[in-house]
Amino acid sequence: MMAGWRTALLWGAVAVVVAATVVSFVLWGVNGPAYLVDLIAAYCF
């Protein structure tokens, strides 16, 4: 029973990482690297 939850959690984490990677590449292609740097700076500082 627990193995199913662990598998679902793992797949969910993988999906989030893949989605974040795709979004970052799309933003990089549309606006260039400066946009991502500005976005990270805005959230971190």
Buried (B, 14 or more C-beta within 10 A) or exposed (E): EEEEEEEEEEEEEEEEEEEEEEEBEEBEEEEEEEEBEEEEEEEEE
